[in-house]
Amino acid sequence: MRFVTAVLLVLVVPASAAAQQPGVDVALEPHTPASATTVSVAVDGAKLDQSRLPKGFTLTVQRGFAFDARAVAQRCSAAQADAHQCPAASQVGTGRATAAVQTLLGTSDVQAELAAYLTDPVRSGDLAGVALTIRVPSFGVTVGATARILRTADGGLELRADDVAPAGSELPPGVTFRLRSVGLRIGASRTETVRTTKRKRLPRKRGQSRPRFRRVTTTKRVRRALLTTPRTCSGTWTGRAVVAFADGGPGQTLAVALPCRRSRG
């Protein structure tokens, strides 16, 4: 099964402006500064070059994007990810992919259900990890891959996956695969109650030699967002993506260009 390839395309396409990657629509909603945002991607497979199987990628966005893992109430453990049983409370993305699979018996459309779950950091120093799950109900097949989320040296955000084409992703002889479409939406937010306890100094009474204190607890509601846009906008937020291919040939670097709007009006 090569539906992992479809997920890779979804993760890489934000790195491509429309002119560089026909058939790909990427949107941040909202796309105004300092906003909790959701990423939506729609891919038209008929307009993509599918001659090479991607193996790994690195997607980097400019400084200013904020990532808050506390926007998700629960993490998917490594054991749960391996078993494709991540809890619903850890889910940060959902989508669907359709592909045409041709065999000696003919061509049929096959659909896959895509899901992304937040995990604990894969490596020390990472912000978090992402478990990608691809389920193909008609075949009774579920496969997965893992990506890392980290902060770059210059303050940007990076999504990195070194091997998203697992063993067995190549098709057997006589079988061809063409991606028709992919749709994916990624984002999460929640409101949590935060309690803070501080020492408050009390007025000193006559004859008192030492100050008195008492503990005061305050409660407030805080809104957490998985991804927040930069505070400023000059028309476009930028970055880059580097894609590696399974054939071992030269990789590809794509420029990130995500339009933004200065105000909500």
Salt bridges, closest charged atoms under 4 A:
ASP68 OD1 - ARG70 NE 3.00
ASP68 OD2 - ARG224 NH1 3.93
ASP109 OD1 - ARG180 NE 2.63
ASP126 OD2 - ARG148 NE 2.80
GLU158 OE2 - ARG160 NH2 2.35
ASP162 OD2 - ARG123 NH2 3.91
ASP163 OD1 - LYS55 NZ 3.35
GLU192 OE1 - ARG190 NH2 3.39
GLU192 OE2 - ARG224 NE 2.57
ASP247 OD2 - ARG52 NE 2.96
